[in-house]
Amino acid sequence: MTIRVLVVDDSSFFRRRVSEILGQDPLLEVVDTAANGKEAIDKVKILRPDVITMDIEMPVMDGITAVREIMKAMPTPVLMFSSLTHDGARATLEALDAGAMDFLPKRFEDIARSKEEAIAQLQQRVRAIARRRLRAVAPRPAAAPVSMSARPATTAAPARFSREPTVPLAASAGERRAPPRRSGKSYQLLAIGTSTGGPVALQAVLTKLPATFPHPIVLVQHMPGTFTTAFAARLDGLCQIRVKEAQDGDVLRPGHAYLAPGGRQMIFEGRPGAARLRILDGNDKVNYKPCVDITFASAAKVYGGKVLAVVLTGMGADGRDGARLLKEQGGSIWAQDEETCVVYGMPQAVAKAGIASESLPLPLIGEAIVNEMAG
C-alpha cells in the first residue's frame, strides 16, 4: 500500500523537484501539490493524504498557520522544509510546536554529502513519519506569552509558545500509568539523546523538571548548527531548569541543561562534581554531529555508573553503543516506548539490545526522572 503525499510550496520548481524525488520511491505517491497554506487545507480535506510536506514562507497563508489549521481539522503528519538561518530555525521550531512532526533543510545539499544520500533521506523521512497519526488538538492562542515570573531569563526566547506539545494519540495511555518505582541508585548526571521528533519530546520531558533539579543535564539532539542556539533559547524560556547551548569549557552545574551544538561533538573532561564540557569538531566520518554515542561514551568514562541515560524518539541506532558502555559501568538506561515515538528507531535499538531497564511513554518520562533522581 503506497503512502499518499501532498507537496506544499509556493515555488513551482520546488514542488516539481520534491514530487520527482518522492515519485522515485515505489512506496510513495504524490497525490497533488498546493501553492500556499490555504490551498493545502482545502486539498487535505478532499484528498486525505498520509503525509504533507510543507514550506514555511508562502503567500496567502504561511506554513505555520496551515499546520495549526490542519491539526485542528484533520491531523496529518507534516514534514516542514526550512532555511538554515536563525530566523528559519525559530520558524521551524514554531511549526513543530504547532504540530509538525519533523523538518529538513530546503537546500538538500545541506543534509547529505551526495545527491543520492539527500534523496534517500527525504524518502526515508516521509516513510517514517507516515507511520504515525496525530490526535486532534484544541485551538491554541496564536501568541501565548511565556510566563517568566519564576525567574529572569538570560537568553532571548521566541515570543510564541505553547507549554503543551502535540504528541501522538497513543501517548495519552501513558498518563494512566504510574512511574516506575525508585531504584535507590545514586546519580550525578542525566543524559538524553534524541533525533526525529526530539524537539517536541524534549520539551515534554524537560518542562517537568523542577528548578531545584539536583544534577546537571546534557542533551544531544540531531539538529543543524544554526538551529541549536534558537532551540536552547526556546527551551530555556519554557522550563524551570536553565537550558543553554553548550560551549567549550562549560562547568556542569545542577539544574542546568547543556544542549550539544549542531555540527560539533560534546564530551566531558575532569571528574564528577567538577567536570567540564569540551566542544570539538570531531571526525567527519561520524554520521551524526552531534552524536549521542560519543557523548554517552564520554559520560561513561567520567561518571561511570552514576548516569541516568534516556533515549527518546529518533531514526537509526545512535545511542545504542554509548548506552551499552554506560550500562557496563552500572548506569541506568531508559527508552521511550514505541507507541509515543514519532520514529521508534533509536529507542528500539536500545531496547532490542537488552540495554534499557525501562520503556516508558513520553508523558511519563519527566515525572519518572524526577522520581528517580530527585525524589
C-alpha positions as CSV (number, residue, x, y, z in Angstrom):
1,M,0.0,0.0,0.0
2,T,1.5,3.3,-1.1
3,I,1.9,6.4,1.2
4,R,0.0,9.3,-0.3
5,V,1.8,12.6,-0.1
6,L,0.6,16.2,-0.6
7,V,3.5,18.6,-1.5
8,V,3.0,22.3,-0.5
9,D,5.3,25.1,-1.6
10,D,4.9,28.4,-3.4
11,S,7.7,27.6,-5.8
12,S,6.6,25.5,-8.8
13,F,10.2,24.4,-9.2
14,F,10.5,23.1,-5.7
15,R,7.1,21.4,-5.9
16,R,8.2,19.6,-9.0
17,R,11.6,18.7,-7.6
18,V,10.1,17.2,-4.4
19,S,7.4,15.4,-6.4
20,E,10.1,13.8,-8.7
21,I,12.2,12.7,-5.7
22,L,9.3,11.1,-3.9
23,G,8.0,9.6,-7.1
24,Q,11.2,7.6,-7.4
25,D,10.2,5.6,-4.3
26,P,7.6,2.8,-5.2
27,L,6.2,3.2,-1.7
28,L,5.4,6.9,-2.1
29,E,2.8,8.6,-4.3
30,V,2.4,12.3,-4.7
31,V,-1.4,12.8,-5.0
32,D,-1.3,16.5,-5.6
33,T,0.5,19.8,-4.9
34,A,-0.5,23.1,-3.4
35,A,1.0,26.6,-3.7
36,N,0.0,28.0,-0.3
37,G,-1.4,27.1,3.1
38,K,-5.0,27.8,2.3
39,E,-4.9,25.7,-0.8
40,A,-3.2,22.9,1.2
41,I,-6.0,22.9,3.8
42,D,-8.7,22.6,1.1
43,K,-6.8,19.7,-0.5
44,V,-6.2,17.9,2.8
45,K,-9.9,17.8,3.4
46,I,-10.6,16.3,0.0
47,L,-7.6,14.1,-0.6
48,R,-6.9,12.9,3.0
49,P,-3.1,12.4,2.3
50,D,-1.0,10.3,4.6
51,V,1.8,12.9,4.8
52,I,2.2,16.5,3.9
53,T,5.5,18.3,3.0
54,M,5.1,22.0,3.9
55,D,7.1,25.1,3.2
56,I,7.1,27.8,5.9
57,E,7.1,31.1,4.0
58,M,4.2,31.2,1.5
59,P,1.7,33.9,0.3
60,V,-2.0,33.8,1.2
61,M,-1.3,31.6,4.2
62,D,2.1,30.6,5.7
63,G,3.1,27.1,6.6
64,I,2.8,27.5,10.4
65,T,-0.7,28.8,10.2
66,A,-1.6,26.0,7.8
67,V,-0.2,23.4,10.2
68,R,-2.2,24.7,13.1
69,E,-5.4,24.6,11.0
70,I,-4.7,21.1,9.6
71,M,-4.1,19.8,13.1
72,K,-7.5,21.2,14.2
73,A,-9.5,19.9,11.2
74,M,-7.7,16.7,10.2
75,P,-4.5,15.8,12.0
76,T,-1.9,14.6,9.4
77,P,1.9,14.0,9.7
78,V,3.7,17.1,8.4
79,L,7.4,17.4,7.3
80,M,8.5,21.0,7.2
81,F,11.1,22.5,4.8
82,S,13.2,25.2,6.4
83,S,16.1,27.5,5.6
84,L,19.2,27.0,7.7
85,T,19.1,30.5,9.2
86,H,18.4,31.8,12.7
87,D,15.0,33.1,11.6
88,G,14.4,29.8,9.8
89,A,15.2,27.9,12.9
90,R,12.8,29.9,15.1
91,A,10.0,29.5,12.5
92,T,10.7,25.7,12.2
93,L,10.5,25.3,16.0
94,E,7.2,27.1,16.0
95,A,5.9,24.8,13.3
96,L,6.9,21.8,15.3
97,D,5.1,23.3,18.3
98,A,2.0,23.8,16.0
99,G,2.0,20.0,15.3
100,A,4.6,19.3,12.5
101,M,6.5,16.1,13.1
102,D,9.8,16.8,11.5
103,F,11.8,19.1,9.3
104,L,14.5,19.1,6.6
105,P,16.6,21.9,5.2
106,K,15.2,23.2,2.0
107,R,18.7,23.1,0.4
108,F,19.1,19.3,0.1
109,E,22.9,19.6,-0.2
110,D,22.8,20.8,3.5
111,I,21.5,17.4,4.7
112,A,23.8,15.0,2.9
113,R,27.2,14.6,1.3
114,S,25.8,13.4,-2.0
115,K,22.7,13.9,-4.1
116,E,21.8,10.2,-3.7
117,E,22.1,10.4,0.1
118,A,19.9,13.5,0.1
119,I,17.2,11.8,-2.0
120,A,17.3,8.7,0.3
121,Q,17.0,10.9,3.4
122,L,13.9,12.7,2.1
123,Q,12.2,9.5,1.1
124,Q,13.1,7.8,4.4
125,R,11.8,10.7,6.5
126,V,8.4,10.7,4.6
127,R,8.1,7.0,5.1
128,A,9.0,7.2,8.7
129,I,6.5,9.9,9.8
130,A,3.7,8.3,7.7
131,R,3.6,5.5,10.3
132,R,2.4,7.9,13.0
133,R,-1.0,9.5,13.2
134,L,-1.7,12.6,15.3
135,R,-4.6,13.3,17.6
136,A,-6.7,16.4,17.0
137,V,-5.6,19.3,19.2
138,A,-7.7,22.0,20.7
139,P,-7.2,25.5,19.2
140,R,-4.4,27.4,20.9
141,P,-3.8,31.2,21.1
142,A,-1.5,32.3,18.3
143,A,0.5,34.4,20.6
144,A,0.5,32.8,24.0
145,P,3.3,34.5,26.0
146,V,5.7,32.5,28.1
147,S,5.5,33.3,31.8
148,M,8.8,34.5,33.0
149,S,7.8,35.3,36.6
150,A,9.5,32.4,38.2
151,R,13.0,33.6,37.2
152,P,14.6,36.1,34.9
153,A,15.7,34.7,31.5
154,T,19.3,35.4,30.4
155,T,18.7,34.3,26.8
156,A,16.1,35.8,24.5
157,A,13.4,33.3,23.7
158,P,10.8,33.4,20.9
159,A,7.5,35.0,22.0
160,R,5.0,32.5,20.7
161,F,5.0,29.2,22.5
162,S,2.6,26.6,23.9
163,R,3.5,24.8,27.0
164,E,1.8,21.6,25.9
165,P,3.5,20.0,22.9
166,T,1.5,18.0,20.4
167,V,2.2,14.3,20.8
168,P,0.8,11.1,19.2
169,L,-2.6,9.8,20.2
170,A,-1.2,6.8,21.9
171,A,0.8,9.0,24.4
172,S,-2.4,9.5,26.4
173,A,-2.2,5.9,27.5
174,G,1.0,6.8,29.4
175,E,-0.9,9.3,31.6
176,R,-2.8,6.4,33.2
177,R,0.4,4.6,34.3
178,A,2.3,5.1,37.5
179,P,6.0,6.0,37.2
180,P,8.5,3.1,37.9
181,R,9.5,2.6,41.5
182,R,12.6,4.5,42.5
183,S,15.6,2.2,42.3
184,G,17.6,3.9,45.1
185,K,20.7,4.4,42.9
186,S,22.9,7.4,43.3
187,Y,23.3,9.7,40.3
188,Q,25.5,12.6,39.2
189,L,24.3,13.2,35.6
190,L,21.2,13.0,33.4
191,A,22.0,12.4,29.7
192,I,19.3,12.5,27.0
193,G,19.7,11.6,23.3
194,T,17.2,12.0,20.5
195,S,16.6,12.8,16.8
196,T,13.4,12.8,14.7
197,G,10.6,14.1,16.9
198,G,13.1,15.1,19.6
199,P,12.3,18.9,19.9
200,V,8.7,18.2,21.0
201,A,9.8,15.2,23.1
202,L,12.5,17.2,24.9
203,Q,10.0,19.9,25.6
204,A,7.6,17.4,27.1
205,V,10.3,15.9,29.4
206,L,12.3,19.0,30.5
207,T,9.2,21.1,31.4
208,K,8.5,18.5,34.1
209,L,11.9,19.1,35.9
210,P,11.9,21.5,38.8
211,A,14.3,24.4,39.1
212,T,15.9,22.6,42.1
213,F,16.8,19.5,40.0
214,P,19.9,18.3,41.8
215,H,22.1,17.2,38.8
216,P,23.4,18.6,35.6
217,I,21.7,17.5,32.3
218,V,23.2,17.0,28.9
219,L,21.1,17.0,25.7
220,V,22.1,15.6,22.3
221,Q,19.6,16.3,19.6
222,H,20.4,15.7,15.9
223,M,20.0,19.2,14.6
224,P,21.8,21.7,12.3
225,G,24.2,24.1,13.9
226,T,22.1,27.1,13.1
227,F,19.1,25.6,15.0
228,T,20.6,24.6,18.3
229,T,21.0,28.2,19.6
230,A,17.4,29.0,18.9
231,F,16.3,25.7,20.3
232,A,18.2,26.1,23.6
233,A,16.7,29.6,24.0
234,R,13.2,28.2,23.3
235,L,13.6,25.5,26.0
236,D,15.1,28.0,28.5
237,G,12.0,30.1,28.1
238,L,9.7,27.2,28.8
239,C,11.5,25.3,31.5
240,Q,12.1,25.8,35.2
241,I,15.6,24.5,34.8
242,R,18.1,26.6,32.9
243,V,18.9,25.5,29.3
244,K,21.8,26.7,27.2
245,E,23.7,25.7,24.1
246,A,26.8,24.1,25.4
247,Q,30.1,26.0,25.0
248,D,33.6,24.7,25.2
249,G,34.8,24.8,28.9
250,D,31.3,25.0,30.4
251,V,31.4,23.8,34.0
252,L,28.4,21.4,34.7
253,R,26.0,22.8,37.3
254,P,23.0,21.2,38.9
255,G,19.6,22.3,37.5
256,H,21.3,23.3,34.2
257,A,20.8,21.6,30.8
258,Y,23.5,21.8,28.1
259,L,22.4,21.3,24.5
260,A,25.1,19.9,22.2
261,P,25.7,22.4,19.4
262,G,24.8,21.2,15.9
263,G,27.6,20.2,13.7
264,R,30.0,19.5,16.6
265,Q,30.7,16.9,19.3
266,M,30.2,17.2,23.0
267,I,32.4,15.3,25.5
268,F,33.4,15.5,29.2
269,E,36.7,16.1,30.9
270,G,37.6,16.2,34.6
271,R,35.8,14.3,37.4
272,P,32.3,14.1,38.7
273,G,31.4,17.3,40.7
274,A,34.0,19.3,38.8
275,A,33.5,18.2,35.2
276,R,33.7,20.5,32.2
277,L,32.4,20.1,28.6
278,R,34.6,20.0,25.6
279,I,33.1,21.0,22.3
280,L,35.0,19.5,19.4
281,D,34.7,19.5,15.6
282,G,35.0,15.7,15.6
283,N,35.7,13.2,12.9
284,D,34.0,13.8,9.5
285,K,33.5,10.0,9.2
286,V,31.0,10.1,12.1
287,N,27.4,10.1,10.7
288,Y,26.0,12.4,13.3
289,K,27.2,15.8,14.6
290,P,26.3,15.8,17.5
291,C,26.4,12.1,18.1
292,V,24.7,10.5,21.1
293,D,27.1,7.6,21.2
294,I,30.1,9.9,21.6
295,T,28.6,11.9,24.4
296,F,27.3,8.8,26.2
297,A,30.6,7.0,25.9
298,S,32.5,10.1,27.3
299,A,30.0,10.2,30.2
300,A,30.8,6.6,31.0
301,K,34.5,7.4,31.2
302,V,34.0,10.4,33.6
303,Y,30.9,9.5,35.6
304,G,31.0,5.7,35.5
305,G,27.7,4.2,36.6
306,K,26.3,7.4,38.2
307,V,24.4,8.3,35.0
308,L,20.7,8.0,34.0
309,A,20.6,8.0,30.2
310,V,17.4,8.4,28.3
311,V,17.0,7.6,24.6
312,L,14.0,9.3,23.0
313,T,12.3,9.2,19.6
314,G,14.6,9.2,16.6
315,M,15.7,7.3,13.4
316,G,18.6,5.0,13.3
317,A,20.6,3.5,16.2
318,D,22.6,6.4,17.6
319,G,22.9,6.0,21.3
320,R,22.9,2.2,21.5
321,D,26.7,1.7,21.7
322,G,27.2,4.6,24.1
323,A,24.3,3.3,26.3
324,R,25.9,-0.1,26.3
325,L,29.1,1.4,27.7
326,L,27.1,3.2,30.4
327,K,25.3,0.0,31.2
328,E,28.6,-1.8,31.6
329,Q,29.7,0.8,34.1
330,G,26.5,0.4,36.1
331,G,24.5,3.3,34.7
332,S,20.7,3.2,34.1
333,I,19.3,3.3,30.6
334,W,15.7,4.2,29.8
335,A,14.0,4.3,26.4
336,Q,10.8,5.9,25.1
337,D,8.1,3.4,24.2
338,E,7.1,2.6,20.7
339,E,3.5,4.0,21.0
340,T,4.6,7.5,21.8
341,C,7.6,7.8,19.4
342,V,7.4,9.7,16.2
343,V,10.0,7.2,14.9
344,Y,10.8,4.1,17.0
345,G,14.4,3.7,15.8
346,M,16.9,4.8,18.4
347,P,14.8,3.7,21.4
348,Q,14.1,0.4,19.7
349,A,17.8,-0.2,19.1
350,V,18.5,0.2,22.8
351,A,15.5,-1.9,23.8
352,K,16.3,-4.7,21.4
353,A,19.9,-4.9,22.6
354,G,18.6,-5.5,26.1
355,I,20.2,-2.4,27.4
356,A,17.1,-0.5,28.6
357,S,15.7,-1.3,32.0
358,E,12.6,0.8,31.4
359,S,10.5,1.5,28.3
360,L,8.3,4.5,29.1
361,P,5.6,6.6,27.4
362,L,6.6,10.2,26.7
363,P,4.1,11.9,29.1
364,L,5.5,9.8,32.0
365,I,9.3,10.2,31.4
366,G,9.7,13.7,33.0
367,E,7.9,12.6,36.2
368,A,9.8,9.3,36.3
369,I,13.2,11.2,36.0
370,V,12.2,13.4,39.0
371,N,11.1,10.4,41.0
372,E,14.3,8.5,40.2
373,M,16.9,11.3,40.5
374,A,15.3,13.9,42.7
375,G,12.6,12.2,44.6
